[in-house]
Amino acid sequence: MEFSEKTILITGASSGIGFELAKLFAKESCKIALLARREDKLNALADDLRKSGSVILPLKCDVTDKTQVNESTKFIKDKFGGIDVAILNAGVSFRNPIEEFNVENAELTYKVNVLSFIYFIENLLHDFKERKNGVIVGVSSLADTRGFPGSGIYCSSKAAATLLLESWRIELKKYNVKIITVKPGFVRTPMTAKNRFKMPFLMNPDKAAKIIFNGIKKEKSVIEFPLPTVLGAKILKLLPNKLFDLFALTAASK
């Protein structure tokens, strides 16, 4: 896939993977719409990226607000004539063990990690189907594998995102619309900085972004990394419930 002259939309662009992806796409002579809530960080990134020669459009957008999503996508279409690649990268995570259960955090997690995908695809679907072209890249997680103690809300939200993307991938093939599911392991971002547990094979966001960028370029249907975490997740998925429960309880007690 060639990115030159295409319009790329990136959510969660003010930090982490989205921030690093924006820098990579800016080298491809693209038109890039950067969406996030932190306007100051977006504007600073946009000013820096414009030096590459790409056209950069920073837009303040809360992806949990359907009205803001509608207005942002309409503005991008009006300005650039359409959207070619939508990278739905915005995500949120809270530790939510039963002893500290917080329904507000649970609702926010589902709004960002699941509902925002639905809001964006509503705005993209008609154009993509009509043109018989377009790419939606959804960032899920390898945490979609099982319900890990203390992270049930996050894991289940990512499982929902993964299954949505999978079903859309199959349904949209006949329209030549590509759906790419991204499933990273642990990546060093403001989101994972809050974790109070050991994160094996923790990766820097620039390295993660490069893997994702190259995977999109190759039009992979699923981009998952790093390999040791991928293999570990596949093994855990196959474990009988009793063995998984024992493993999870042991890991949670450390």
C-alpha positions as CSV (number, residue, x, y, z in Angstrom):
1,M,0.0,0.0,0.0
2,E,1.3,3.4,-0.9
3,F,0.5,6.3,1.4
4,S,1.6,9.3,-0.8
5,E,-1.2,11.9,-1.3
6,K,-3.6,9.8,0.8
7,T,-5.6,11.2,3.8
8,I,-4.7,9.5,7.0
9,L,-6.8,9.9,10.2
10,I,-5.1,9.0,13.5
11,T,-6.9,9.0,16.9
12,G,-5.1,9.2,20.1
13,A,-2.3,11.1,18.3
14,S,-1.1,13.3,21.2
15,S,1.1,10.6,22.8
16,G,2.3,7.0,22.6
17,I,1.8,4.9,19.5
18,G,-0.4,7.5,17.8
19,F,2.2,10.1,18.2
20,E,4.9,7.9,16.8
21,L,2.7,6.8,13.9
22,A,2.1,10.4,13.0
23,K,5.8,11.0,12.6
24,L,6.2,8.0,10.3
25,F,3.3,8.9,8.1
26,A,4.5,12.5,7.8
27,K,7.5,11.2,5.9
28,E,5.2,9.8,3.2
29,S,3.8,13.0,1.8
30,C,0.4,12.4,3.2
31,K,-2.5,14.5,4.4
32,I,-2.8,13.7,8.1
33,A,-5.6,14.5,10.5
34,L,-4.5,14.2,14.1
35,L,-7.2,13.7,16.6
36,A,-6.9,13.8,20.4
37,R,-8.3,15.7,23.4
38,R,-5.0,17.5,24.3
39,E,-5.0,20.4,21.9
40,D,-1.7,21.9,23.0
41,K,0.2,18.7,22.4
42,L,-1.6,18.2,19.1
43,N,-0.7,21.6,17.9
44,A,3.0,21.2,18.9
45,L,3.2,17.9,17.1
46,A,1.5,19.4,14.0
47,D,4.0,22.3,13.9
48,D,6.9,19.8,14.1
49,L,5.5,17.5,11.4
50,R,4.8,20.2,8.9
51,K,8.5,20.6,8.4
52,S,8.4,17.3,6.5
53,G,6.2,18.7,3.8
54,S,3.1,16.7,4.7
55,V,-0.2,18.5,5.2
56,I,-1.2,18.3,8.9
57,L,-4.6,19.0,10.4
58,P,-4.8,18.8,14.2
59,L,-8.3,18.5,15.6
60,K,-9.4,18.4,19.2
61,C,-11.8,15.5,19.5
62,D,-13.1,13.4,22.4
63,V,-13.7,10.0,20.8
64,T,-16.3,9.2,23.4
65,D,-18.5,12.0,22.2
66,K,-20.4,10.9,19.1
67,T,-21.2,14.5,18.1
68,Q,-17.5,15.5,18.1
69,V,-16.6,12.4,16.1
70,N,-19.3,13.2,13.5
71,E,-18.1,16.9,13.3
72,S,-14.4,16.0,13.1
73,T,-14.8,13.4,10.3
74,K,-17.1,15.7,8.3
75,F,-14.5,18.5,8.7
76,I,-11.7,16.2,7.4
77,K,-13.8,15.1,4.5
78,D,-14.7,18.6,3.5
79,K,-11.1,19.8,3.8
80,F,-9.4,16.9,2.1
81,G,-12.2,15.4,-0.1
82,G,-12.3,12.2,1.9
83,I,-10.5,9.8,4.2
84,D,-8.4,6.9,2.9
85,V,-7.0,5.3,6.0
86,A,-8.5,5.6,9.5
87,I,-6.2,4.5,12.4
88,L,-8.4,4.1,15.5
89,N,-5.7,4.1,18.1
90,A,-7.2,5.9,21.0
91,G,-7.4,3.7,24.1
92,V,-7.7,3.8,27.8
93,S,-7.0,1.4,30.7
94,F,-7.7,1.4,34.4
95,R,-6.9,-1.3,37.0
96,N,-10.3,-2.3,38.2
97,P,-10.1,-5.1,40.7
98,I,-13.3,-6.1,42.5
99,E,-12.2,-4.5,45.7
100,E,-11.8,-1.1,44.0
101,F,-14.6,-1.5,41.4
102,N,-15.4,1.8,39.7
103,V,-18.3,2.0,37.3
104,E,-17.3,5.4,35.9
105,N,-13.9,4.0,34.8
106,A,-15.6,0.9,33.4
107,E,-18.0,3.0,31.3
108,L,-15.1,5.2,30.1
109,T,-13.1,2.2,29.1
110,Y,-15.9,0.8,26.9
111,K,-16.7,4.2,25.4
112,V,-13.0,4.7,24.3
113,N,-12.1,1.2,23.4
114,V,-15.3,0.0,21.8
115,L,-17.9,2.6,21.2
116,S,-15.5,5.0,19.5
117,F,-14.8,2.4,16.8
118,I,-18.6,2.2,16.2
119,Y,-18.9,6.0,16.0
120,F,-16.0,6.3,13.4
121,I,-17.1,3.4,11.2
122,E,-20.6,5.0,11.0
123,N,-18.9,8.0,9.5
124,L,-16.6,6.0,7.2
125,L,-18.8,3.1,6.0
126,H,-20.9,4.8,3.4
127,D,-18.0,6.5,1.6
128,F,-15.7,3.4,1.7
129,K,-18.4,1.1,0.4
130,E,-19.4,3.5,-2.4
131,R,-15.8,4.0,-3.5
132,K,-15.0,0.3,-2.9
133,N,-11.8,1.4,-1.2
134,G,-10.6,2.3,2.2
135,V,-8.7,1.0,5.2
136,I,-9.7,0.9,8.9
137,V,-7.0,0.1,11.4
138,G,-8.2,-0.7,14.8
139,V,-5.8,-1.0,17.7
140,S,-6.9,-3.7,20.1
141,S,-4.5,-5.7,22.4
142,L,-3.1,-9.1,23.2
143,A,-5.0,-8.7,26.5
144,D,-8.1,-9.7,24.5
145,T,-7.1,-13.4,25.1
146,R,-8.5,-14.1,28.6
147,G,-10.0,-12.2,31.6
148,F,-7.0,-11.4,33.7
149,P,-7.7,-10.5,37.4
150,G,-7.9,-6.8,38.0
151,S,-8.2,-6.1,34.3
152,G,-11.5,-7.7,33.4
153,I,-13.0,-4.4,32.1
154,Y,-10.0,-3.7,29.9
155,C,-9.6,-7.2,28.6
156,S,-13.3,-7.6,27.8
157,S,-13.3,-4.2,26.0
158,K,-10.4,-5.3,23.8
159,A,-12.0,-8.7,23.2
160,A,-15.1,-6.8,22.0
161,A,-13.0,-4.6,19.8
162,T,-11.1,-7.6,18.3
163,L,-14.4,-9.4,17.4
164,L,-16.0,-6.3,15.9
165,L,-13.0,-5.8,13.7
166,E,-12.9,-9.4,12.7
167,S,-16.6,-9.5,11.7
168,W,-16.2,-6.2,9.8
169,R,-13.1,-7.6,8.0
170,I,-15.1,-10.5,6.6
171,E,-18.2,-8.5,5.8
172,L,-16.4,-5.7,4.0
173,K,-14.2,-7.9,1.8
174,K,-16.8,-7.7,-1.0
175,Y,-16.5,-3.9,-1.0
176,N,-12.7,-4.0,-1.1
177,V,-12.6,-2.3,2.2
178,K,-9.7,-3.5,4.4
179,I,-9.9,-4.0,8.1
180,I,-6.6,-4.4,10.0
181,T,-6.5,-5.5,13.6
182,V,-3.5,-4.4,15.7
183,K,-2.8,-6.4,18.8
184,P,0.3,-5.1,20.7
185,G,1.7,-6.5,23.9
186,F,3.0,-4.1,26.5
187,V,4.1,-0.7,25.1
188,R,5.7,2.0,27.1
189,T,3.0,4.7,27.1
190,P,1.3,7.0,29.6
191,M,-1.4,4.3,29.8
192,T,0.9,1.5,30.8
193,A,2.9,3.7,33.1
194,K,0.1,3.3,35.6
195,N,0.5,-0.5,35.8
196,R,1.6,-1.8,39.1
197,F,2.7,-5.2,37.8
198,K,5.7,-6.5,35.8
199,M,5.2,-6.1,32.1
200,P,7.3,-8.7,30.1
201,F,8.8,-7.6,26.8
202,L,7.9,-4.0,27.3
203,M,8.5,-2.1,24.1
204,N,9.1,1.5,23.3
205,P,6.4,3.3,21.3
206,D,8.6,4.2,18.3
207,K,9.4,0.5,17.8
208,A,5.8,-0.5,18.1
209,A,4.7,2.2,15.7
210,K,7.3,1.0,13.1
211,I,5.9,-2.5,13.3
212,I,2.4,-1.3,12.9
213,F,3.3,1.1,10.0
214,N,5.1,-1.7,8.1
215,G,2.2,-4.0,8.8
216,I,-0.3,-1.5,7.3
217,K,2.0,-1.0,4.3
218,K,1.9,-4.8,3.7
219,E,-1.9,-4.8,4.2
220,K,-1.7,-7.5,6.9
221,S,-5.1,-8.4,8.3
222,V,-3.7,-8.8,11.8
223,I,-0.6,-7.2,13.3
224,E,0.4,-8.7,16.6
225,F,3.7,-8.4,18.5
226,P,6.1,-9.0,20.2
227,L,6.4,-12.7,19.3
228,P,7.0,-14.1,22.8
229,T,3.9,-12.3,24.1
230,V,1.9,-13.5,21.1
231,L,2.9,-17.1,21.7
232,G,2.2,-16.8,25.4
233,A,-1.3,-15.4,24.7
234,K,-2.1,-18.3,22.3
235,I,-1.0,-20.8,25.0
236,L,-3.1,-19.1,27.7
237,K,-6.1,-19.1,25.4
238,L,-5.9,-22.9,25.0
239,L,-5.5,-23.6,28.8
240,P,-8.5,-25.3,30.5
241,N,-10.2,-23.0,32.9
242,K,-8.9,-24.7,36.0
243,L,-5.3,-24.3,34.8
244,F,-5.8,-20.7,33.7
245,D,-7.4,-19.8,37.1
246,L,-4.4,-21.3,38.9
247,F,-2.0,-19.5,36.7
248,A,-3.8,-16.1,37.0
249,L,-4.2,-16.3,40.8
250,T,-0.5,-17.2,41.1
251,A,0.5,-14.3,38.9
252,A,-1.8,-11.9,40.6
253,S,-0.4,-12.7,44.1
254,K,3.2,-11.8,43.0
